[in-house]
């Protein structure tokens, strides 16, 4: 019996040290380790079907220095359907141009060239 107890003690210690992270809710995989199958859609290891191009700033590429609040066609491209300003991460516009763009959109809204909200 004493031999079994001594062999069982290291196993429980190892089980505690290995399983402690998963039992406490803190795991390395961000909590998603066992929930998703490895080959499922959207996983990192699944084969990459689409190559996402890096978004480039339209204003930098076309060398547009001044963003005019009267250019409604240009500004409307950066306003969502509901009237919200589309964020940088979606449009690919660089930070300085996004600041100028949002200021121009706000000016255009104030003089009723662009709507503040969507029409219902």
C-alpha positions as CSV (number, residue, x, y, z in Angstrom):
1,X,0.0,0.0,0.0
2,X,2.8,2.4,0.8
3,X,4.2,1.9,-2.7
4,X,0.9,2.7,-4.4
5,X,0.5,5.8,-2.3
6,X,4.0,7.1,-3.2
7,X,3.4,6.4,-6.9
8,X,-0.1,8.0,-6.8
9,X,1.2,11.2,-5.1
10,X,3.4,12.3,-8.0
11,X,0.6,11.6,-10.5
12,X,-1.8,13.8,-8.7
13,X,0.8,16.5,-8.4
14,X,1.4,16.4,-12.1
15,X,-2.3,16.3,-12.8
16,X,-2.8,19.4,-10.7
17,X,0.1,21.3,-12.3
18,X,-1.0,20.3,-15.9
19,X,-4.7,20.6,-15.4
20,X,-4.7,23.7,-13.2
21,X,-4.6,26.1,-16.0
22,X,-7.6,24.6,-17.8
23,X,-9.6,24.1,-14.6
24,X,-9.1,27.8,-13.6
25,X,-10.4,29.1,-16.9
26,X,-7.1,30.6,-18.0
27,X,-5.5,28.8,-20.9
28,X,-3.0,29.7,-23.4
29,X,-5.4,29.6,-26.4
30,X,-7.5,32.5,-25.2
31,X,-10.2,30.2,-23.8
32,X,-11.0,28.7,-27.2
33,X,-8.7,25.7,-27.1
34,X,-11.1,22.8,-27.1
35,X,-14.3,24.6,-28.3
36,X,-13.5,24.7,-32.1
37,X,-12.4,21.9,-34.3
38,X,-8.9,22.6,-35.7
39,X,-9.9,22.2,-39.4
40,X,-13.2,24.2,-39.1
41,X,-14.0,27.4,-41.0
42,X,-12.2,30.5,-39.8
43,X,-9.5,28.6,-38.0
44,X,-5.9,29.6,-38.3
45,X,-4.8,26.2,-39.4
46,X,-7.4,25.8,-42.1
47,X,-6.2,26.3,-45.6
48,X,-6.2,29.9,-46.7
49,X,-8.6,30.2,-49.5
50,X,-8.6,34.0,-49.9
51,X,-5.7,36.4,-49.9
52,X,-6.6,39.7,-48.3
53,X,-4.8,42.6,-49.9
54,X,-3.4,45.3,-47.6
55,X,-5.6,48.3,-47.7
56,X,-4.0,51.4,-49.0
57,X,-5.0,55.0,-48.4
58,X,-7.0,56.3,-51.4
59,X,-5.9,59.9,-50.7
60,X,-2.2,58.9,-50.6
61,X,-2.4,56.9,-53.8
62,X,-4.3,59.5,-55.7
63,X,-2.2,62.3,-54.1
64,X,-5.2,64.2,-52.8
65,X,-3.9,66.8,-50.4
66,X,-7.0,68.8,-49.6
67,X,-10.3,67.0,-48.7
68,X,-13.0,69.4,-49.6
69,X,-16.3,69.3,-47.7
70,X,-18.2,70.3,-50.9
71,X,-17.1,67.1,-52.7
72,X,-20.1,65.1,-51.7
73,X,-19.4,62.2,-54.0
74,X,-16.0,61.6,-52.5
75,X,-17.3,62.0,-48.9
76,X,-20.3,59.7,-49.4
77,X,-17.9,56.8,-50.1
78,X,-16.7,57.0,-46.5
79,X,-20.2,57.3,-44.9
80,X,-22.1,54.1,-44.2
81,X,-25.7,53.5,-45.1
82,X,-26.9,54.6,-41.7
83,X,-25.0,57.8,-41.9
84,X,-22.0,56.8,-39.7
85,X,-18.4,57.6,-40.7
86,X,-16.7,54.3,-41.7
87,X,-13.7,53.6,-39.5
88,X,-10.1,53.5,-40.8
89,X,-9.7,49.7,-40.4
90,X,-12.5,49.1,-42.9
91,X,-11.6,51.8,-45.5
92,X,-7.8,51.6,-45.3
93,X,-7.4,55.4,-45.1
94,X,-4.3,56.5,-43.2
95,X,-4.7,58.4,-39.9
96,X,-4.0,62.0,-41.0
97,X,-6.4,61.6,-43.9
98,X,-9.0,60.0,-41.7
99,X,-8.9,63.0,-39.4
100,X,-9.3,65.4,-42.3
101,X,-12.0,63.2,-43.8
102,X,-14.1,63.1,-40.7
103,X,-13.8,66.9,-40.3
104,X,-15.0,67.4,-43.9
105,X,-17.9,65.0,-43.4
106,X,-18.9,66.8,-40.2
107,X,-18.8,70.2,-42.1
108,X,-20.8,68.7,-44.9
109,X,-23.4,67.5,-42.5
110,X,-23.7,70.9,-40.8
111,X,-24.6,72.6,-44.1
112,X,-26.9,69.7,-45.1
113,X,-24.8,68.3,-47.9
114,X,-24.7,64.9,-46.2
115,X,-27.3,63.4,-43.8
116,X,-26.7,63.0,-40.1
117,X,-28.7,59.8,-40.1
118,X,-30.4,57.4,-42.5
119,X,-33.8,58.1,-44.0
120,X,-36.5,55.7,-42.8
